Amino acid sequence: MLKNKTIGSISMLALALVLSACQPKSDQEKKDPTVDTQSSSEAQAPVLTLEGTPEAVPFNLPGCSGNSCPEFSIDRLHTNQFVLDNMIDQAIMSRLQQILEITDQAKAKEMSNKATQSADQSQTASDAVANLTPAQLLGLQVQPYVDQFIALDKELKNLGASSQISLSISPKILNSQEPLATVVLNTSSYLGGAHGSSSQTYYNFDLKHQKQVQLDEIIQPNQKQKLFSLAHDQFKTWVKDAKLAENIDEYEQAWKFSLSNNYYLGKKGLILQYAEYEIGPYVVGLPRLTIPYEQLNGIIKSEYLPKDVQLTQQGASAPVAHQASK
């Protein structure tokens, strides 16, 4: 009898387990907390960012003491975008060429070769180059200009000049995010004379396509004349605000307006940078004109505008529902 009861109990327990297995799972059990319900198509693309800092370029400068010792300083850009780094290196060399005017390229090449030979006296040329950093490689190219700079200082001293000559070139990252990363190359120099010289040149770089973007490339087709007109209006306002002249036509007889290709997409608008003496006398320094973004709708290609400006323009162009009059 006891045996029969035991068998019956086991049978009932087995039946209960079978029935419970057949029951649908609860909503909580159906959900797998480890499964990401977001589709892969909704995943955001990685944001490209320019990351890096300036680094000093090494070169040989003779020792000197006193207040009139020449000062020579070159920085390059060391970032996660080697194409941009190389572009800025080339720009540095171009600026040195413009400032120090080593017009005999064969002589400059010979001087550079001598610098290379002195650097690899204990190694073969190929081994020496392989072991050099980008900054050291640039330093070898810079050295002939350092020598030219020192020669100029000696010449001025021999003529009785007691002033200190100087030259400085340094890049700085202004914008590190898409759509355009921007680097400004700051240059200042004093090589004797009444005053020194300075410049600011902007380099706008498309991180996605790895290329420099010129002003003409961000302008919509057939819109450059409109941009010229807007910039000219800003120029006229600048002339009057700076009290340079009351009559714009007379002022332009000496300082004719032109549309600068040296640009930067700032927070408030398109910045056009001008060089010394380009649209005004030396006393005005490095003039810049800013055209607000609200005036550039339809002129600048939307994909090149800062993200917040794109959203603002999209909102402004969206249709507005008007309440019907009663």
C-alpha positions in Angstrom: 0.0 0.0 0.0 2.8 2.4 1.0 4.6 1.5 -2.2 1.5 2.4 -4.3 1.2 5.8 -2.5 4.9 6.5 -3.2 4.5 5.7 -6.8 1.4 7.8 -7.1 3.2 10.8 -5.5 6.1 10.5 -7.9 3.8 10.3 -10.9 1.9 13.5 -9.7 5.2 15.4 -9.3 6.4 14.4 -12.7 3.1 15.5 -14.3 3.4 18.9 -12.6 6.9 19.4 -13.9 5.8 18.5 -17.4 2.8 20.9 -17.3 4.9 23.8 -15.9 7.4 23.3 -18.8 4.7 23.7 -21.3 3.4 27.0 -19.8 4.4 30.2 -21.7 7.1 32.2 -20.1 6.3 35.5 -18.3 7.0 38.8 -20.0 9.9 39.4 -17.7 11.5 36.0 -18.7 11.0 36.7 -22.4 13.2 39.8 -22.2 16.9 39.2 -22.4 18.5 42.0 -20.6 21.8 41.3 -22.3 20.4 41.8 -25.8 20.8 45.3 -27.3 17.5 46.1 -29.0 19.0 48.9 -31.0 19.7 47.9 -34.6 23.1 48.3 -36.0 21.8 50.8 -38.5 20.9 53.2 -35.6 24.5 53.1 -34.2 26.2 56.5 -34.6 29.3 56.8 -36.8 32.4 57.5 -34.9 33.3 61.2 -34.6 36.6 62.1 -36.2 38.7 64.4 -34.0 42.0 66.1 -34.5 44.2 65.5 -31.5 47.8 66.8 -31.0 50.0 69.5 -29.8 52.9 71.7 -31.1 56.4 70.4 -30.7 59.7 72.3 -30.9 61.8 71.7 -34.0 65.5 71.0 -33.1 68.3 72.9 -34.9 71.8 74.2 -34.2 71.9 77.8 -33.0 75.2 79.3 -31.9 75.6 80.3 -28.3 75.2 83.9 -27.4 74.8 86.1 -24.3 73.4 89.6 -23.9 70.2 91.5 -24.8 70.8 91.6 -28.5 71.1 87.8 -29.1 69.0 86.7 -32.1 65.9 84.6 -31.3 64.8 81.8 -33.6 61.9 79.5 -32.8 60.1 77.0 -34.9 57.3 74.7 -33.7 55.6 72.0 -35.8 52.3 70.1 -35.3 52.4 66.6 -34.0 48.8 65.1 -34.3 46.9 61.9 -35.1 46.6 63.1 -38.7 50.0 62.7 -40.4 48.7 64.1 -43.7 47.8 67.4 -41.9 51.2 67.4 -40.1 53.0 67.1 -43.4 50.9 69.9 -44.9 51.8 72.2 -42.0 55.5 71.2 -42.3 55.5 72.3 -45.9 53.7 75.6 -44.9 56.5 76.3 -42.4 59.2 75.8 -45.0 57.2 78.1 -47.4 57.0 80.8 -44.7 60.8 80.5 -44.0 61.5 80.9 -47.7 59.3 84.0 -47.9 60.9 85.6 -44.9 64.6 84.8 -45.4 64.5 84.7 -49.1 67.0 82.0 -49.9 66.4 82.3 -53.6 69.2 80.1 -54.7 67.5 76.7 -54.3 70.7 74.8 -55.3 72.6 76.6 -52.5 69.8 75.8 -50.1 69.8 72.2 -51.1 73.6 72.0 -50.7 73.4 73.5 -47.2 70.7 71.0 -46.3 72.8 68.2 -47.6 75.7 69.4 -45.5 73.4 69.4 -42.4 72.4 65.8 -43.2 75.9 64.7 -43.6 76.9 66.1 -40.2 74.0 64.3 -38.6 75.0 60.9 -39.9 78.8 60.9 -39.5 78.6 57.7 -37.5 75.9 56.0 -39.5 74.9 55.6 -43.1 72.5 58.1 -44.6 69.6 55.6 -44.8 70.0 54.5 -41.2 70.2 58.1 -40.0 67.0 59.1 -41.7 65.2 55.9 -40.5 66.1 56.8 -36.9 65.0 60.5 -37.1 61.7 61.7 -35.9 59.5 64.0 -38.1 60.6 66.9 -36.0 64.3 66.1 -36.5 63.8 65.6 -40.2 62.1 69.0 -40.4 65.0 70.4 -38.4 67.5 69.4 -41.1 65.4 71.4 -43.6 65.2 74.3 -41.3 68.9 74.5 -40.5 69.9 76.3 -43.8 67.5 79.1 -42.8 68.9 79.2 -39.3 72.3 79.7 -40.8 71.0 82.4 -43.1 69.3 84.1 -40.1 72.6 84.1 -38.1 74.5 85.5 -41.1 72.0 88.3 -41.3 72.4 89.1 -37.6 76.2 89.3 -38.1 75.8 91.5 -41.1 73.5 93.9 -39.1 75.9 93.9 -36.2 78.8 94.8 -38.5 76.8 97.7 -39.8 76.5 99.0 -36.2 72.9 97.8 -35.4 72.3 96.9 -31.8 68.7 95.7 -32.1 67.7 92.1 -31.5 66.3 90.3 -34.6 63.8 87.5 -34.1 61.8 84.9 -36.0 59.0 82.7 -34.7 56.6 80.2 -36.4 54.1 78.2 -34.5 50.9 76.3 -35.4 47.8 76.1 -33.1 44.7 73.9 -33.4 41.6 76.2 -33.5 39.0 73.6 -34.2 39.4 69.8 -33.8 36.0 68.5 -34.8 34.2 67.9 -38.1 33.2 69.1 -40.6 36.5 71.0 -40.9 39.4 70.9 -38.5 41.3 74.2 -38.5 44.9 75.0 -37.7 46.3 78.5 -37.7 50.0 79.1 -38.5 51.2 82.2 -36.5 54.4 83.9 -37.8 56.2 86.9 -36.4 59.6 88.3 -37.3 61.8 91.3 -36.9 64.8 91.5 -39.2 65.8 95.1 -38.6 64.2 98.2 -39.9 61.3 100.3 -38.6 59.1 97.5 -37.4 58.5 93.8 -37.5 56.1 91.6 -39.4 53.4 89.1 -38.6 50.9 86.8 -40.3 48.1 84.4 -39.5 47.3 81.7 -42.1 44.4 79.2 -41.6 44.5 75.7 -42.9 41.1 74.0 -43.0 41.3 70.2 -43.2 38.6 67.6 -44.1 39.3 64.8 -41.6 37.1 62.3 -43.5 38.6 62.8 -46.9 42.1 63.7 -45.7 42.5 66.9 -47.7 42.8 70.7 -47.4 39.6 72.6 -48.3 39.9 75.9 -50.0 37.3 78.7 -49.8 36.0 78.1 -53.3 35.2 74.5 -52.3 32.7 75.5 -49.5 30.8 78.0 -51.6 27.6 77.0 -53.4 27.8 77.2 -57.3 27.3 80.7 -58.7 27.3 82.2 -55.2 30.8 83.7 -55.0 29.7 87.2 -56.2 27.1 87.3 -53.4 29.8 86.4 -50.9 32.0 89.1 -52.4 29.2 91.7 -51.9 28.6 90.6 -48.2 32.3 90.8 -47.5 32.6 94.2 -49.2 29.8 95.5 -47.0 31.7 94.3 -43.9 34.8 96.0 -45.3 33.0 99.3 -45.6 31.7 99.0 -42.1 35.2 98.2 -40.8 36.8 101.2 -42.6 34.3 103.6 -41.0 34.4 102.0 -37.5 38.2 102.1 -37.6 38.0 105.8 -38.6 40.2 105.1 -41.6 38.2 107.2 -44.0 34.8 108.8 -44.5 34.7 108.3 -48.2 35.1 104.5 -49.1 35.7 105.2 -52.8 38.7 107.4 -52.0 40.0 104.9 -49.5 39.8 102.1 -52.1 42.0 104.1 -54.4 44.8 103.3 -52.0 43.5 100.0 -50.4 41.4 98.2 -52.9 39.1 95.6 -51.4 39.5 91.9 -52.4 38.0 88.7 -51.2 40.5 86.9 -49.1 41.0 83.1 -49.5 42.4 82.9 -46.0 39.3 81.9 -44.1 38.1 80.2 -40.9 34.6 79.1 -40.0 34.3 80.6 -36.5 31.5 80.3 -33.9 29.6 83.3 -35.2 30.4 83.4 -38.9 32.8 83.1 -41.7 36.1 84.9 -40.8 38.2 86.3 -43.6 41.7 87.1 -42.6 43.9 89.6 -44.3 47.6 90.2 -44.3 49.5 93.4 -43.4 49.1 96.1 -46.0 46.5 94.0 -47.9 43.4 96.2 -47.2 44.9 98.8 -44.9 48.0 100.5 -43.6 50.5 98.8 -41.2 48.8 100.5 -38.2 45.7 98.3 -38.6 47.7 95.1 -38.1 46.0 92.0 -39.4 42.5 92.9 -40.4 39.7 90.4 -40.3 36.1 90.5 -41.5 33.3 88.4 -40.0 30.2 87.6 -42.1 27.4 86.2 -39.8 26.1 82.8 -40.6 22.5 84.1 -40.9 23.6 86.0 -44.0 25.3 83.0 -45.5 22.3 80.7 -45.8 22.4 79.3 -49.4 25.9 80.6 -50.0 28.0 78.3 -47.9 27.5 74.6 -48.5 25.5 73.2 -45.5 27.8 70.2 -45.0 30.7 72.5 -44.1 28.8 74.6 -41.6 29.3 73.9 -37.8 26.8 71.4 -36.5 24.8 73.9 -34.4 24.5 76.3 -37.3 23.2 73.4 -39.6 20.5 72.7 -37.0 19.6 76.3 -36.7 19.3 76.7 -40.5 17.3 73.5 -40.8 14.9 74.8 -38.2 14.6 78.2 -39.9 13.9 76.6 -43.3 11.2 74.1 -41.9 7.6 74.9 -42.8 5.7 76.8 -40.1 2.0 76.0 -39.4 -0.1 79.2 -39.3 -3.3 79.3 -37.4 -6.2 80.0 -39.6 -7.9 83.3 -39.0 -11.4 83.3 -37.6 
